[in-house]
Amino acid sequence: MKHSRGRVLDITTLADLDRRLAAGARSLAGWRVLGLDLTARGPALLERSLAQSLFLGCEFADGDDEAVRRAGGVVLHEIPGIPVDPYRSSLYSPQELYDTRRYADSLDARAYAWSRSRRDHEDALAQALHDHHVDEALEGWVAGRAVVGVMGGHALDRGTEGYADAARLGHALGGRLTVATGGGPGAMEAANLGAFVPDGLDDALAAVAGVPSFRPDVGAWARAGFDVVDRVGRAGRESLGIPTWHYGHEPPNVFATAIAKFFRNAPREAVLLEVCDAGIVFLPGAGGTVQEVFQDACENYYADETAVAPMVLVGRRHWTEELPAWPLLEALARGRPMEPHIHLVDSIDEAVEVVHAVVDPVVNRRDDG
């Protein structure tokens, strides 16, 4: 359970709440009680100091919520008519987002439709609360993991050479690091697939190639992925996806074992870059990938020299001729601590070699400790 120690405690079960109260807790300062039925707990709570406590989506007996507020606690009730839990304390699983066979009826599709409907102040609050709590859950999930990002375009179809290359990249990196992507289709899905499958990658690539794209049927595309997930089973390796409902045309891929999905894209983009402490590999892409290159470059430009993370751009022709981001990146880095940490390579093997050369010593020290 996240924040089980320290100044902030997330209380997500009645058993945990009762255990802590029975242990003699006299102050609930810093406690965040999430989604619990407290109709029988009012007297026990009101015997304690409730200043700086927070109750999110909890149910109270008549009058107890007002009594908690008067005692200094903050109470935010459930917001009706929304498809997501704005107070959730964990990341999504693929099965949770694809909770029905027909995609149009799934949680993922319902959340997107709701995000695009006319919103009132409660809806906007619900989205902000949801994204805040997903961010909190993500912070706990990445703690202690060395995370490497793989960025690339969403338009790559399964069965193409580019898709296979991205999968092989994710596979090679996922043996020592936790792979993170934008969580969508294309190169993002391929990298999560490669990271997930411990062996038999070629078989997995052949299996999903039968449904090359999420268009026109997201459900069929997801089911082809779930077939591979089911075959791999518990042997699958963990990886992270950080998608957004901002782009409705980018459904989440099913190979990221943990999914931090946001409504707002700007904080999602920032978080995606921030968690990649082992650096980022940028595969050929278009507008979104170019944005991520220079957003990451800005972080490295102003970073302390001990905090610069490597940037590896794959595809010399793409990044020097088709979308010549490399010359500008090179000029930006000149004379800065980030200069030795930017790399332009032509192959997946070169990219893996660069990342491992930089990161493996750090991971080895972490493992030894």
GIRAPE-V795587 format. One record per backbone hydrogen bond with DSSP energy under -1.0 kcal/mol. CO is the residue of the C=O (numbers start at 0). NH is the residue of the N-H. If there is no record, write none. Layout:
co:CO nh:NH
co:CO nh:NH
This chain:
co:8 nh:31
co:10 nh:33
co:12 nh:16
co:13 nh:17
co:14 nh:18
co:15 nh:19
co:16 nh:20
co:17 nh:21
co:18 nh:22
co:19 nh:24
co:20 nh:23
co:25 nh:48
co:27 nh:30
co:29 nh:8
co:30 nh:53
co:31 nh:10
co:32 nh:55
co:35 nh:58
co:37 nh:40
co:40 nh:44
co:41 nh:45
co:44 nh:47
co:48 nh:27
co:49 nh:52
co:51 nh:29
co:52 nh:73
co:53 nh:32
co:54 nh:75
co:55 nh:34
co:58 nh:37
co:60 nh:63
co:62 nh:66
co:63 nh:67
co:64 nh:68
co:65 nh:69
co:66 nh:70
co:67 nh:72
co:68 nh:71
co:71 nh:51
co:73 nh:54
co:75 nh:56
co:84 nh:87
co:91 nh:258
co:92 nh:96
co:93 nh:97
co:96 nh:107
co:101 nh:104
co:102 nh:105
co:105 nh:109
co:106 nh:110
co:107 nh:111
co:108 nh:112
co:109 nh:113
co:110 nh:114
co:111 nh:115
co:119 nh:123
co:120 nh:124
co:121 nh:125
co:122 nh:126
co:123 nh:127
co:124 nh:128
co:125 nh:129
co:126 nh:130
co:127 nh:131
co:128 nh:132
co:129 nh:133
co:130 nh:134
co:131 nh:135
co:132 nh:136
co:133 nh:137
co:134 nh:138
co:135 nh:139
co:136 nh:140
co:137 nh:141
co:141 nh:144
co:145 nh:177
co:146 nh:277
co:147 nh:179
co:148 nh:280
co:150 nh:282
co:152 nh:186
co:156 nh:159
co:159 nh:163
co:160 nh:164
co:161 nh:165
co:162 nh:166
co:163 nh:167
co:164 nh:168
co:165 nh:169
co:166 nh:170
co:167 nh:171
co:168 nh:172
co:169 nh:173
co:172 nh:175
co:172 nh:176
co:177 nh:147
co:178 nh:239
co:179 nh:149
co:180 nh:241
co:182 nh:252
co:184 nh:187
co:185 nh:189
co:186 nh:190
co:187 nh:191
co:188 nh:192
co:189 nh:193
co:190 nh:194
co:191 nh:195
co:192 nh:196
co:195 nh:236
co:199 nh:203
co:200 nh:204
co:201 nh:205
co:202 nh:206
co:203 nh:207
co:204 nh:208
co:207 nh:210
co:211 nh:157
co:216 nh:220
co:217 nh:221
co:218 nh:222
co:219 nh:223
co:220 nh:224
co:221 nh:225
co:222 nh:226
co:223 nh:227
co:224 nh:228
co:225 nh:229
co:226 nh:230
co:227 nh:231
co:228 nh:232
co:231 nh:234
co:232 nh:235
co:238 nh:257
co:239 nh:180
co:240 nh:259
co:242 nh:261
co:246 nh:249
co:257 nh:240
co:258 nh:91
co:261 nh:244
co:264 nh:268
co:265 nh:269
co:266 nh:270
co:267 nh:271
co:268 nh:272
co:269 nh:273
co:270 nh:274
co:274 nh:276
co:275 nh:278
co:278 nh:148
co:279 nh:311
co:280 nh:150
co:281 nh:313
co:283 nh:152
co:285 nh:289
co:286 nh:290
co:287 nh:291
co:288 nh:292
co:289 nh:293
co:290 nh:294
co:291 nh:295
co:292 nh:296
co:293 nh:297
co:294 nh:298
co:295 nh:299
co:296 nh:300
co:297 nh:301
co:303 nh:306
co:309 nh:279
co:310 nh:342
co:311 nh:281
co:312 nh:344
co:314 nh:318
co:315 nh:319
co:316 nh:320
co:316 nh:321
co:317 nh:322
co:318 nh:325
co:322 nh:324
co:324 nh:328
co:325 nh:329
co:326 nh:330
co:327 nh:331
co:328 nh:332
co:332 nh:335
co:335 nh:338
co:337 nh:340
co:338 nh:341
co:340 nh:310
co:342 nh:312
co:344 nh:314
co:346 nh:350
co:347 nh:351
co:348 nh:352
co:349 nh:353
co:350 nh:354
co:351 nh:355
co:352 nh:356
co:353 nh:357
co:354 nh:358
co:355 nh:359
co:358 nh:362
co:359 nh:363
co:360 nh:364
co:361 nh:365
co:362 nh:366
co:363 nh:367
co:364 nh:368
